[in-house]
Amino acid sequence: MKMNPLGRTGISVSQICLGTMTFGSRNTEAEAHAQMDLAFERGINFIDTAEMYPFPVTTGSCGRTEEVVGSWMRARANRDEVVVGTKAVGPGVTGHDIRGGNPKFDRDNLMQAVDGSLRRLGTDYIDLYQTHWPARPTNFFGKLDYKHDPDAEWTPFAETLSAMDEIVKAGKVRAFGVSNETPWGVAAQLKLADDHHWPRIASIQNPYSLLNRTFEIGLAEIAIREDCGLLAYSPLGFGALSGKYLDGVIEPGSRRDLFPHLVRYFHEQAEHRTREYVTLARSHGLDPAEMALAYTLAQPFQTSTIIGATNLQQLASNLNSSELVLTTGVVQRIEEIHAAHPNPCP
């Protein structure tokens, strides 16, 4: 398994990261432990979680995933071998009871959040601590049409970064990252961090897949030049790029079956493009999911790609992508499909 630097932190992470948002809901603790065992046997050292997981979020469920990850590290006595990334909930998303249902990125909230994650993970430090989404109204979770609100209230970056500085100096966190962030948000926080010697952004956890390459438009250059690479989530477009949902097929117990309201990767244009990628893969004797993951892994702005699975067979197949190098012909055809119909699922 290839290892990559996590920003300028001195931390090395595997190019594949194990996502855990089903742990504690769709996956039992025993199933989750088995997945983490397999991932680490295959060379992964990086686990991604969040205080709001498992997903979808429900009142009373938040934090269970961190507890499952923590119980595994205790059972295996391997904390020093694991790079743990977790995330603090931001404002604006309903359906949870975290910090009264109105969390922010101010000092008090971040202090409570990090201490809660430390307790649930059963550790005294977190390797990578991230803001889960921007506090301000901007473009994320599929929104492209930015509409400025001059009266919007949100925690200034300076307060968030100064609080993170305290948390890092207290030894509770090793590195700081962002998620679902925009080019302006990343650039503004990098400048503040450099000006005040606060923690720099080490990574950007945003969606990236064959169906959504919007990261390339404004963030890829920043990621490379500023050493804050992509942690790509949804690299299979909620499973769409595996091809298993084509022609209206919905397997019982699958994500599409359990969460039919989540249609970001399953509208008409998405299905057309998915079919083209799946056909391409199969015409070259490739597993469609492995091809999609291999393409993401090959990008120069990528630090690690987050994969999630609900069973060991899925996980083992996805891990095979780390050894797959796509031919020039396959890559060229991927670029042709993308150029004709770019980003159907932003």
N, C-alpha and C positions, 0 to 999 in steps of 0.2 A: 504494500500500500504506500503510495507516494505521500510524503509529508510536506506541508507548506508552512511558511511563517505566518503567524497571526499578527499582521501589521508590523509595528516596530517593537513589539512587546518582548521578544525573545522566546515566546511560546510557539511550539510546533504542533500543528494539528493535521490529522489525516485528511486527505482530499475528499473523503466521504465522511459525513457526520450522521450519526443516528438520530433521527427525529423521534419524539416520544409522545406526541399529543394524543395518542390512543391509549396510552398506559393508564390504567385505573378506571377505564370505562369499557372500551371495546376489547382491550386486552387485560386479562387478569394479572395479578402480580407475578405469578409463576410464569405465564407466557411472556411477560415483559422481561423477566430475568433471563429467560432462554434466548430472547432476541439479543439482549445485551451481551450475553456469553458468546453467541455466534459472531456478533459484530467484532468483538475484541479478539476472538480467535482469528478473524480475517484481517486484522491489522488496524481497525478503527480505534482511535483513542479519544474521540470527540463526541459528546452527547449534547443535544439541544433540548431544552425544556423551557417552561415559563410558569410564572405563578398562577396564571389563569387556566392552565391545562388540567384535565383533559378537555379536548374540543369535540363537539360544540360545548360552550360554556353553559353551565346551569348553576343556579343558586345552591351553594353548599358543596359543589364538586371541586371548586378551585383549590389547587394545591395538592391534589391527590397524586398527580404525576411526579412532582418533585419528591414526594414521600416514597414512591416506588423506586425512583432512581437512587434515593438515599439508602433504602433498605438493601438494594443490590450492592452498593459500594461497601456497606457494612458487612454483608454476608461474604463478599469476596475479599475484603480487607485490601482494596486496591485503590483507595482514594488518590494516592500520589501518582498513579498511572493514568488517571482519567482527567481530561480537560472538560469541565462542565460549564456550559453556557446556559444562562437563564435570563428571563426578561421581566421587567416591571410593567404592570398594566397602566395604560394611559387613560385619559378622560374620553368620554363620548360613546363608549361601547356599553350597552346595557345587558342585563341578564345575569349579572353577578353581584355578589355582596362584598367585594374586596374594598376594604377601608370605607365602609358605608355606602358603597356603590358609586362613589365620586372620587376616584383616585386622581392624583396629579403628579407632576414631576418636580414638585417643590421639595425643599429640604426635609420637612417632616415626613412627607409621604415616602420619599426614597429611603430614609432611615428605617421606617417601619417595614417597607417592602423588602429591603435587603436582609434585615434581621429575620423576617418571616421565612424567606427562602433558605437562609442558612439553617434555621431550625428544622424545616421540613427535609432538607437534603442531609441533615445530620453531619454537617461539616463546619469548619471555622473559616473557610474562605471559598469564594466563587472565582473561577478562572476568567470568565467573560460575563459581564453584566450589561444588559442592553435595555434601552427604552423600546417598548414593544411597537409603538406607532407614534407619530408626531402628536403633540398636545394641541397644536394649532389646526384650524381647518385648512387642509391642502389636499394635494393629489395622492391618495393611497387607497388600497383595497379596490383597485380597478377604476378609479376615477381619473379621467384625463382632462376634463374641462375645468381648469382652475378659475375660481371666482373669488376675487379678493374681498375680504370683509375687514374694513379698517377698524371696526369696533370689537372685533373678536378678542377675548381675554384668554391668555395662556401663559404658562410659566416661562419667564425669559430663559434663554439658554444659559445665561450667566449664572442664574441660581441653580439650575440643574448641574452644570459642570463644576461649580464650586462645591456643591454637595457631594458629587462624585469624587472630587479631590479629597474631601474629608474621609470618605468611605475607603478609598484606596490607601490613604496614609494610615488608616486604622488597621490595615491588613485584611479587611473583609473581602476585598475584590482586587484582582490582579490587572484586569483590562476592562475597558469601556467600549461598547459598541451601540449601534443604532439599528432599527428595523423599520421597514416600510417608509424610509426617509427619501426626501427629494434632493436634487443637486444643490439647491440653495441651502437647505437645511444642513447638509453635510459640510458644505464650504463655510458657512457661517460658524458652525461649531468648531471646525478645525482652526479657523482664524482666532477665535476666542481662546481655545486651548493653547495655541502657540503664544499668543500675547500674554497670557496669565500663567503659563506653565501648569495648566490643568491637564487632566488625562485626555490624550488624543483619541479620536475614534479609531479603533483597530479593525473594525469590520462593519459591513453594511448587509444586513439580512433582509433581502428583498426577493420578490418572486422572479424566477427566470426559467424559461423553458422554450422549446421550439414554438410554442403557441404564444409566448410573451417574452419578447426580447427588448422591451422598453428600457431596461437597465443600460443597454448599449448607447442610448441616445444622449444622455447627459451625465450618467454616473460612472461609466466604464473608464473614461479618462481620469476622473478624480481618483477612482479606486487604484489605478496603476501608478499615477504620479505621486499620490499621497500615501501609498502603502496602507490602504484600508479596503481590502478586497471583499468580493461578494461572498456571502454565505447564501447560496441559492436555495430558496424554498419553493415547493410545488414544482419540482423539475419534471414531473410527469403530468402536470396539469390535473391534479386531483385524480390521477389514475387514467385519464383519458388517453394519453399517449401510449398506453399499453395495448390499445385497440380493443379492449374487452367490452367497451360500451357501445361499439359501433352497431348500427342497424337497430337501435332501441333495446339492445340486450341489457338487462339489469339483473345481475346475480343477486339472489337473496342474501342479505347480510352485508352486501358491498356498500361502499360510500354512497353511491347513487341511490341505492335502495333505502338506506337509513336517512339520507339528507337530500331529498328530492328538490328542496328549495334552493340548494346551492348550484346554480346553473352557469356560473362564470365560464366553465370550460365545455359546456354542453349545448350551446345554441347551434343554429344551422351552419353558420360560417365556421364555427369551431369544429363541427363534425366533418365538414368538407376538407379542411386543412389536415385534421387528424388522419383522415383516410389516406391522404396523399403521403404523409410521413410513414404510416403503417405499411402501405403498399411498397414504398421505397425500401423499407427495412426487409420485408419478406422477400422482395425480388433479389436481394443480396444475401439471403440466408441468415439474416440477423433477427434477433428478438427485438420487437419495436421499442420496448421499454429500455433495453440495454443500449440501443442506438441513441435514443433520446438522452439518456444519462451520459453516455460517452461524449456526445457533442457538448453538453454543458461542462463536463469535467475538463475539456480541452481548451476552454476559453482563458486567455491570459490574465483576465481581471478576476478570476475566480480563486478564492481561498479554499472553500469547501462546499460541497453540495449535500444538502440535507435530504436524506431518504427516510421514508416511513413505510412500515408494512404492518399488516395485521396477522401475518403468519410467517413461519420460518422459511417456507418454500419461496414466498415472495421476496423475502429479505435476501436469501441466498442468490436468487436470480439477479436482483438489483446490484448486489455486491460484485457480480461478475463484470459489470461495466467498467470497473477500475482497471481491468486488463485489456479492454477493447480499444483498439486504435482504428478509427474510421478511415477508409481509403479516400483518396482525393476525389474519386468519382462520386462517392456517397456524399461527401461534404459539398461538392459542387451542386449536386441535385438539391440538397437541403437549402442551399443559398438561393437557388432558382425558385423553389416553392415559397420561401420567405419573401423574396423580392416581389413576387406576383401578388401575394396576399399577406402583408406584414402584420404581425401582432393582432391576430383576431381575438385574443383573450387578455387584454391589458389588465 
